[in-house]
Amino acid sequence: MSKPILRDSSHEDPSAASEARQHQSPDADRRPADVEMARVLRTAPLRMASDPSSGAIAYWKHEPVHDVVEPMADHVIMTYPAGSQRLERRTGRSAAIATARPGGVTIIPAGSTSRWDIHKPMHVVQLYLPHRTLERVAGEADLAAPGDLLERTGHTDLITSRLLMSAADALEGSAALDALFRQQLTDLLANRLLAAHAGSPIVSPPVVGGLAPMALLRAIERLRSDSDADVSLAALASDAGLSRFHFCRAFKESTGLSPHAWLRQHRLEQAMNMLRDTDASVVSVAAALGYASQTAFAAAFRRLTGETPSDWRRRFR
């Protein structure tokens, strides 16, 4: 919850948004968000995953911060996994004091600059979102072009916070699953930002209908492929002749699952069949299903079944 000193940027008004824009620089002067965050936080992220078509997600643990964040090329949206920490932010003539806590969200719009004072170490999850991703998602949803995102400091938004935490926590060690998950999640986050944190909030139209039968069959064939078939959202949507936005909505309308959830369920069924019907080692099953390691496969399997692959095999054979 924010306590304003002069004006609380969590409740930005048009004049505040205009002032923030006066402190924005041209694109040529903007640094990559991950580079600027590394400079300000004076460390490297504990983990980071990126997708050229969407953006990047990073999990940081950093020491106290007393520095100016220079203009960045991407919007930075962040949330806080645990604990409670005081944030002090000054942008031009406006300043805010807020508390970073679970369920809170902070937004640094692309191109803006502000002074930050954080007095204790903390953990933070950050999304680096290119403005072109917001524009693409708005265009695919048949919405007006997005305006600037509002500055937010410790602003309570459970939906955005949970989506960001899912991005940090749900990586499974499978390249195809992880990439598809990040693409879907980034699009969901972009939709949420357009609805709740844009200067002119916009609402997505309701879902209308599922995929045509042949389009659904092509999508499932691609997802089921054991080859190196491209299972990105872009490839799936292209096959169906739809945008990523409309493909995801139509696929879920047809199957009851998102593309990522459908592929995860399919991989689980494959794993169960191999564990039950063959003598392949757990290491071999993990490799066959595209997991980076036996440990990553075992962790993903346990999340879905409550058992390790070896325990499940002993129970069903």
MIGU-310402 format. One record per residue: x, y, z of N, C-alpha, C, O in turn. Coordinates in steps of 0.02 Angstrom, whole numbers, plus 50000, padded with zeros to 5 digits. Atoms other than C-alpha are relative to their C-alpha. Layout:
<nodes>
XYZXYZXYZXYZ
...
</nodes>
This chain:
<nodes>
500434994150000500005000050000500445006250000500935006450038
499564994250007500755016949952499795005650047499205006850056
500114993949961500935032150067500365005649964500985005749962
499674994850040501245047749963500375005150042500155006950097
499684994249970502495061150007499705006349967499405010550000
500284994450037502005073349871499414997649957498875000649959
500535002950041500995062849750500164992749991500724990949974
499895007250004500785043949750499934997749929499384998049901
500025002150070501245037249578499624993549990499534991549932
500435005850008500205021649614499305002049978498924997849954
500664997650022498685032549577500135005949953499915011549966
499764994950046499385042149430499415003749969498935000649947
500504996150035498345056449361500315002649935500925002049926
499734997950066498525063849185500585004850006501055004449966
499454995349994499645078149245500644996550022501184998349999
499415003849978500805065949333500284996049943500894995649934
499775003850058500875055049178500365004449952500875002549922
499674995450046501305070249075500695001950026501175002349987
499354998349972502705074949196500494994249992501074995349977
499565005850008503395057249190500264999549929500844997849918
499795000350069503445058049001500545005249985500955004349941
499494995050010504485073949014500684997550022501205000350002
499385002849975505805063349100500184993749961500564989549985
499835005750043505885050648958500475002349945500475008049924
499494998550049507285049748832499854996449935499474991549935
500105003550063507325044848648500274992950003500694991350045
499825007149999507525026348608500754999049997501014994450029
499285001050010509345028448558500395000550066500934997750072
499654999149937509805033548736499804994950053500044995250109
500265004649950508905019248821500424993550002500604990849951
499605006049991509865004548893499554993850003498974994350022
500385006249989509304986248890499844999550075500265001050118
500215000149930508324983449050500434995550044500594997350100
499605004549959509354968549108500695003150016500965002050070
499354996849990510974978549086499945005550053500375005950098
500084994649952510314993549183499854997350070500104999950119
500155002949935509604982649322500634997050032500734997650092
499385002849974511274973649340500455005650027500785004750078
499594994449976512144990549356499735002750066500115003850113
500304997049941510924997349485500014995150060500164997150116
500045004949945510744981249587500694997150018500774993950069
499315001949987512624977749574500094992550012500474990350055
499955007349996512404959049551499724997149936499515000749892
500315003550056511824946049426499364996650025499324994950085
500615003349978510084938149430500144992850020500594989549993
499935007049981509904921349518499804995549942500094990249933
500185003550062509014915449360499645004849955499325009649977
500314995650049508394923249201499844995949938500234991549918
500215003350062507454917149047499725005249953499355009749975
500234994950048507114926948888499734996749938499894991049922
500305002350062506124925148729500005006049953499725011249969
499944994250044506504936348579499335003049980499285009049968
500644997550023504664937648534499585003150056499065005950042
500424997849945504054942348708500365004650049500125010150063
499654996249949505324948548834500404995350043500574989850022
499585004049955506314942148982499725000450071499405005350090
500205000449930505964936849162500624998550041501014994150023
499415000949959507284938049298499815000050074499365003650095
500095000349928507364933549482500655002450032501194999750019
499424996949970508544944149587499984999550077499444999650107
499914998549929509194944749765500545005450002501105004349979
499524994650002510054961349794500075003550067499645002750111
499864996249940510794972349928499645006849998499315008249948
500314993450002510184989849975500195003949937500735003149910
499914996150062510005001849828499915007450016499435009450048
500054992749996510345020649824500295002649935500885004149931
499744998450067510465025449642499435002549956498845001949973
500484997850051509605033049491499954994749946500464992649918
500125004650056508825020949367499955004249937499505008349930
499994996250063509255027849195499484997249951499244991649961
500525002250047508045026649047500164993349968500734992049947
499925006850027507785008748986499574999049938499065002449928
500355001350063507215001748820499344996450011498894996949970
500595004049987505904990448900499635002550061499935005850105
500364999149937504524992349028500254994850050500374989150031
499815004749947505034984349193499424999450049499215004450079
500555001449954503644976249295500274995150052500554990050033
499705004249949504124968549462499514998550057499055002350070
500385001949940503384959549612500484996950050501074995850035
499565001649944504034953449778499784993350031499214992650053
500205006749978504064935049832499844999550074499404995650093
500095001049928504164937250021500255006150037500615010350011
499754994649957504454949150164499665006649988499185007249949
500284993250005504094967650180500585004950001501035004350043
499424995550009505244981750127499765006949978499325007449935
500164993050017505125000750116500335001849934500925000449923
499764997450064505315008349943499925007650000499415010350022
500044992850009505705026649910500185001549927500714999449903
499914998750072505545033049731499865007449986499355010150009
500114993050020505735050549660500075000649925500584998649896
500004998850072505295055149481499865007349988499305009750000
500104992850009505555073349437499825003350066500195002750114
500214996649939504585083449566499544995850043499354997950097
500455004349961503485069049625500394994550034500904992250009
499665005249961503975056249757499484995650033498924997850045
500455004749967503205041049838500394995650047500954993650032
499765005249955503525029949987499494994449996498894995649999
500455005750005502805012449972500324994150036500914994450055
499755006149969502994995150047499984994449948499464992949920
499965005850043503594980749941499814993850041500144992350091
500235006049964502654965149996499674995349949499504997649895
500345004550046501884949549916499325002949978498945005550019
500624997250027500444954649802500085007149975499625009949946
499884993250024501234971549764500375000049934500744995349919
499694999450066501814977449594500305007049993500015012050014
499684993750018503024990949539500135000249925500354995249896
499904999350073503124997549360500455006049987500325011550011
499574994750026504525007649282499885000349925500124995949889
500134999750071503905013249111500645000949959501125004149981
499434999250045505125012148966500155007449990499705011449980
499794993250013506125028048945499985004750059500235010350054
500044995649942505785034949119500634999450042501014994750035
499425000249955507095038949250499775002250069499355006750076
500214998449932506915039549439500554998150049500974993850035
499535001349945507935039649600499684994950047499104995750067
500255005349956507745024049710500444999650063501055000050060
499665001549936508175021249894499654994150032499074994550053
500245006149969507945003649961500524998250053501114997150036
499524999949945508745001650132500224993150025500694992650064
499825006749977508824982750156500044995349940499764996849887
499995005050054509204967250049499294997649986498864997650031
500665002650017507714960149956500024995549939500514995449902
500115004250059507094947549828499485003449956499015006449981
500484997050046506184953349672499984996049935500494993649912
500105002950066505474945749512499845005649952499415009749966
500094994550048505574957049359499844997249931500134992349908
500155001250070504794956349186500255005949960500105011749976
499784994850046505654966149047499594999449937499684994749897
500515000550052504274969648922500115005349946500045011349960
499944995050054504624977948753499335003349985498815000049988
500634996750017503344990948705499684996949938499074996949931
500285003150060503154982048538499574993950018499114992249981
500425005649978502454967048635499315002650021498804999550005
500644997049983501104978248709499615001849938499015000649933
500334998050062500734984948536499734993949962499184994049936
500225006150035500644967348462499394997150034498904995350000
500575002949964499484960848599499385004349991498835001649982
500584995750011498354976048582499734999249930499124998949921
500225000950068498304974048394499664993449988499154993049954
500295006650009497944955448402499314999450034498894995650012
500645000149964496524958648525499515005249971498975006349999
500434994950032495794971948407499865005950046499305008450049
500064994549954496104985448537500365006149972500765005649925
499654993950019496675003348520500744999450017500934995550062
499295000049986498545006448517500125002150072499805006850096
499904998449929499215006548696500365006650010500795008449970
499634994049982499755022648777500574998150048500774992350052
499475001349952501105024348908499744996050059499164996950080
500185003149937501085012949059500095005150056500525009550051
499944995649942500835021749225500564997750046500704991750051
499545001849947502175022349357499594997050058499074999750077
500305003049940501715010849503500574998650049501114996550029
499505001449948502655009049668499664996350057499284999350095
500325004049948502134994849783499254999949995498904999550046
500724999750013500404995249704499704993050007499954988349976
500315006649990499274980849760499654997849936499205001249912
500315003150060498824969949610500154992650003500664990249978
499895007149988498634951649656500054996149934500424991349929
500015003650063498294946249476500685000449966500984995349947
499354999150032499874953749401500554996750041501004993650013
499495002949957500904948249551500024992449993500554989449988
500025007350006500324930149537500254997649933500584992549928
499745001850066500664929649351500775000449999501104996049971
499274999349998502434936049381500324994450041500844991750022
499735005449958502724923449521499964993349964500424989249971
500055006150040502114909549407500564999649950500854994349938
499454999950048503384914949279500664998050032501074994750000
499385001549966504774913449407500024992950027500554989950031
500025006449963504194897249490499874993949957500044988449977
500265005750036503494886249353500434997549942500194993549901
499575002650053504974883349237500184992850015500384991250071
499995007149988505094864649215500634996449974500704990449985
499405003350025506774861349131499924996949932500374993449909
500135002450068505994856948963499985006149954499575010549964
499944994050042506474869248826499345001849967499145007649967
500624998650036504854867448728499455002350048499115007250034
500504998149952503724868248881500145006950029499695011050035
499824993649969504674882748959499885005849953499615010949973
500094994650049504674893248800499275001449988499065007249987
500724999150012502824890248767499675003350060499245007650052
500284997149939502414894348948500165007550004499725011550018
499814993049996503394910748944499635004249948499425009849963
500354996350052502594915948780499275001350020499025006950013
500704999249978500834912848847499965005050058499545009450058
500044995949940501204921049014500155007349985499835011850013
499844993150017501984936548937499405003349965499265009149978
500594997250032500454938948827499455001450051499115006550047
500494998849947499324936948980500185006250041499755010350056
499784994149962500364949749075499905006449960499705011549988
500104994150042500304961748928499265002050000499095007950004
500714998549997498404960248925499815003150067499425007950069
500154997349934498334963349112500245007250007499895011450035
499734993349996499444978649099499585005049960499465010649982
500424995750041498374985748959499335001550036499065007050029
500644999249966496814983149066500055004150064499595007850081
499974997249932497464989449234500535005350010500495009050059
499434995649986499044999749213500185004549941500745007149939
499884995550057498905009649050499655006750014499185007050053
500304993449991498505028149040499275000149981498875003650012
500695000750021496895023648949499824992550001499914989249950
500135007249994496355006349013499544997549945499055000849927
500405002950053495644994948879499834992950019500214989550053
500275006549980494624979148897499984995449940499754997449886
500005004850054494824963448792499294997849985498884997250031
500675002450017493284957448696499904992950026500394989450038
500125006749975492434941448755500204994749949500244996049889
499825005650043492944924448686499404998149957498844997749982
500535002050045491924919448534500244993949960500644994749914
499875006050040492044901348472500704997250009501165000550033
499365003449996493444888748466500324999449931500125002849884
499665001150063494604882648329499584995849953499194991549975
500315004450050493944875348168500304993050008500884992450027
499755006949989494114856148172500684998649969501104995650001
499365001450032495544855448047500575004050032501135001650038
499494996049966496474869648134500184996950067500774996950086
499865003349937496304860648300500414993849989500884992450028
499625006050015496934844548222500735001749984501184998350008
499324998050016498464853448150500385002250062500975000550070
499674997849938498844861548318500204994150043500754993950070
499865005949958498734844948411500544995749968500974993150004
499475003850033499804836148281500685003250012501184999850024
499374996549988501144849548302500224999050072500814997750085
499835000849930501074848348492500214992950017500634991850060
499855007149987501144829348487500654997849966500914992449983
499435002250040502624828848368500604998450045500765002150090
499395002049963504144819548436500635002549965501185001349989
499424997350037505264828148308500195006750030499975008450085
499814993349977506044845348326499525005349973499725010949959
500504995350026504434853448267499965006250045500015005850106
500074993749965504224871648316499325000250035498815000350002
500644999749963502904872348454499925006850033499585007450084
500104993349973503034891048485499295002449985498964999749941
500664997250013501444901248494499965002849929499445002349897
500004997150067501944909948333499874994649947499484995749901
500095005350049502044893348238499304997050004498984995849953
500675002849991500434886448312499475004749972499005002649938
500494995150024499494902448274500025000749925499515001549892
499934999550073500194903448097499654994349965499324995449914
500345005850029499574885848059499245001149997498914999149950
500724999049995497834891148113499775006349964499175007649958
500174993850033497904907648019499725005350047499315009450028
500254995449949497614917248180500595003750033501165001750025
499504996849959498554929448291500124995650062499724991350077
499865003649938499374922648449499435000950050499224996150082
500534998449953498024931248553499384995849985499114992550030
500615003650017496554923648459500104992550000499644988750016
499885007249998497384906648442499954997250071499624992250082
500025002549931497644904648630499294999750026499104994950059
500694999949976495854909548666499584994549967499194991050000
500405005150036495124898148532500214993050020499794988650026
499765006649980496234883348581499724998150068499504992450077
500275001549934495684884548762499244998949997498974994750033
500725001050008493864886148708499864993049973499374989949992
500115006550031494054870148606500204994250046499874988950046
499725005649962495064859548729499925000650076499994995750112
500044998949929494794867248900500685001350032500725002550093
499324998949975496684869548917500365005049957500225005749897
499564995850040497954882348864500484995549962500564989749980
499525004250036499244876148736500554997250046500744991450039
499485002449955500564874948873499734994550045500064989450054
500285005149956499414865248991499864993649961499944988149988
500135005950040498914853548849500654996249987500664990149993
499375003350014500734850048804500294996950063500584991450060
499755002849937501204847448987499634993550017499934988750039
500395006149987499784834849007500194994449952500244988649972
499795005050049500304825948847500684997050019500774991050015
499345002449980502114824748906499954995550063500314990650068
500115004249940501504817749074499744993149980499974988050006
500275006450023500504804348985500534995849966500574989849975
499445003650031502014799848879500474997150052500684991350047
499555002449948503094798549034499704994150037500054989250050
500325005649965501834787349122500004993749958500134988349984
499995005950044501714775848971500694996949997500764990850000
499325002650004503604774248959500214996850065500544991650065
499825002849935503804771249146499644993450014499924988950044
500405006049987502424758249150500154994349951500174988549971
499995005150052502684749148985500704998249974500774993549935
499325001650024504574749448957500484999650059500305001250116
499485000449949506174746349053500495005949994501035005850024
499574994250008506914763049001500145003350068499705003850110
499824996749937507854771749143499665006850003499445009649953
500294993449991507174787849216500415005249962500125010049935
499574995450039508664796849138499814999849927499775005049895
500185000750071508174790048967499325003049986499225006249934
500674997150009506354794948990500055007649999499745011049958
499914992749997506874812549039500295002749935500055007749909
499684997750062507994814148886499524999449941499495003949899
500475001050056506664807048768499465005349999499215007149945
500534994949996505414820048828500275007149999499895011950006
499724993450010506624834548808500185003850063500285009850060
499804996649938507054838248990500755000850003501134996549978
499284998649998508744845849026500374995250046500974994250037
499675004549953509094833549167499494995550032498894996850029
500445004449962508374819249267499695003850059499105002750075
500264996249943508184831249414499425004549979498915004850013
500544995650024507134843549312499384995949983498824997949999
500575004350016506034829349246499664997550063499054997750068
500295002749938505794821849420499615005450037499085004050065
500354994549966505314838849492499345001649966498835002549999
500624998650037504034842049354499504994350009498914995650019
500445005849991503324824349370499695000150069499094998750077
500264999949932503154826149557499485005550011498995004650047
500494994649993502264842849544499314998049975498805000050002
500645001950031500924834849435499684993850032499074993150030
500275006449974500744817849521500084999150075499744995050105
499875000949930501394819949697500504994550015500644993150074
499535005449991502644805849669500615001049955500575004549904
499435000150045504384803749597499864994949945499464990449954
500095005050053504494794249431500144992850024499784988250006
499835006749976505324779449519499464997250045499284991350039
500545002349955503974778449655499384998349959499054993249971
500595001250041502594779749524500084993449962499624989449958
499875006250037503394765849420499914993950045499594989050024
500065005849955503514754049570499284998650017499084992950026
500705001049981501684756949611499584997149943499094993749956
500425002050057501034753449435500294994249961500014992449909
499735005850036502134738849383499994993850044500194988450023
</nodes>
